[in-house]
Amino acid sequence: MPTYQYLCTKCQHQFDVSQSMTEEALTVCPKDRCPQKRWGRGQVKRVLSGGAGFLLKGSGFHATDYRSEGYKQAAKKESEAASPKKDAKEGTKTETKPAASKTLTD
């Protein structure tokens, strides 16, 4: 169930209410949520809020799972073109030895 934010126009009190999407919006400040000592019966209006972010967790869905084959082939060609060329001498290694350190003796 979504949570909606409301603002009382009489006392400027903001509060949240969990309601079904099919439920009608509140029009009067609920008695149990009113901060005034005597229930003010102020009119309320829904306030736009950021809401909760949409977050997928787990290992089951990724945005790239359903890419078309044409997109995948173009991306592969692009990544191959961007990668550095391999040298023919790549198989040979040159080893470097650390410089010998001098020790001081008396």
C-alpha positions, 0 to 999 in steps of 0.5 A: 500500500502506498503512503501519501503525505497530507497537509492540513490547511488550518494548522499546517500539520503534515502527516502520512497515511497508508492508503490503498490506491483505490481509496478516496483521498482524505478531505478532513484532518483525521481526529487521531492525527490532529495536533490541536487539543480540540480537533480542528476539522481542517481541510487537507490536501495531498502533497507531492512527495519524492516517495520511495526509490525503485530498487531491484535487489538480488541477482535476477534482473539487470537492465541489459538482460533484454538488449536486442542482438543488434545492440549487443553486436554493435557494443562488442564492435565498439569495445573491440575498436576501443581496446589497445592493440596487442604487441607481437612481443607480448609473450616475452618478458623482461625481468628487472632486478632491484638495485643492490643496496650498500651496507655501512660497516665501521 
